[in-house]
């Protein structure tokens, strides 16, 4: 495991201490490791471009649509 030194603003240090005191984490080290992991995973880390993501979302939306004329009308 790599050890690094980081300077944090008082506000963030207080937030981390509060989370540990509330038993959200066992200790400061666990809190910092988990919070950093969440932050890194929230960032876009893959090589897929925004345009490719938009195309995938559009394609999925089109694929999910249904044509009402193609549906059987059992209610009549």
C-alpha positions as CSV (number, residue, x, y, z in Angstrom):
1,X,0.0,0.0,0.0
2,X,1.3,3.4,-0.9
3,X,1.5,6.1,1.8
4,X,1.0,9.7,0.8
5,X,0.8,13.0,2.6
6,X,-2.0,15.3,1.9
7,X,-2.9,18.8,3.2
8,X,-6.7,19.1,3.8
9,X,-8.7,22.2,4.5
10,X,-10.0,22.3,8.1
11,X,-13.6,21.8,6.8
12,X,-12.8,18.5,5.2
13,X,-10.8,17.3,8.2
14,X,-13.7,18.2,10.4
15,X,-16.1,16.3,8.1
16,X,-13.9,13.2,8.2
17,X,-13.6,13.4,12.0
18,X,-17.4,13.7,12.3
19,X,-18.0,10.6,10.1
20,X,-15.6,8.6,12.2
21,X,-17.2,9.8,15.4
22,X,-20.7,8.8,14.0
23,X,-19.3,5.3,13.5
24,X,-19.7,5.6,9.7
25,X,-16.0,4.4,9.6
26,X,-13.8,2.5,12.0
27,X,-11.0,5.1,11.8
28,X,-9.7,8.1,9.9
29,X,-7.6,5.9,7.6
30,X,-10.6,3.8,6.5
31,X,-12.7,7.0,6.0
32,X,-10.1,8.7,3.9
33,X,-9.4,5.5,1.8
34,X,-13.1,4.9,1.1
35,X,-13.9,8.6,0.4
36,X,-11.0,8.8,-2.0
37,X,-12.0,5.6,-3.7
38,X,-15.6,6.9,-4.2
39,X,-14.3,10.2,-5.6
40,X,-12.0,8.4,-8.1
41,X,-14.7,6.0,-9.2
42,X,-17.1,8.9,-9.7
43,X,-14.7,10.5,-12.2
44,X,-14.7,9.4,-15.8
45,X,-11.8,6.9,-15.9
46,X,-12.5,5.0,-19.1
47,X,-11.5,5.9,-22.6
48,X,-15.0,6.2,-23.9
49,X,-15.7,9.7,-25.3
50,X,-18.7,11.8,-24.4
51,X,-19.9,11.5,-28.0
52,X,-19.8,7.7,-27.8
53,X,-21.7,7.8,-24.5
54,X,-24.4,10.0,-26.0
55,X,-24.7,7.7,-29.0
56,X,-25.1,4.7,-26.7
57,X,-27.8,6.4,-24.7
58,X,-29.6,7.5,-27.9
59,X,-29.4,4.0,-29.3
60,X,-30.7,2.5,-26.1
61,X,-33.6,5.0,-26.0
62,X,-34.5,4.2,-29.6
63,X,-34.2,0.4,-28.9
64,X,-36.5,0.7,-25.9
65,X,-39.3,2.5,-27.7
66,X,-42.3,0.5,-28.9
67,X,-44.5,1.3,-31.8
68,X,-48.1,1.3,-30.6
69,X,-49.3,0.1,-34.0
70,X,-47.2,-3.1,-33.5
71,X,-48.9,-4.0,-30.2
72,X,-51.8,-6.4,-30.1
73,X,-55.0,-4.6,-29.0
74,X,-56.5,-7.1,-26.6
75,X,-58.6,-4.5,-24.7
76,X,-61.1,-4.1,-27.6
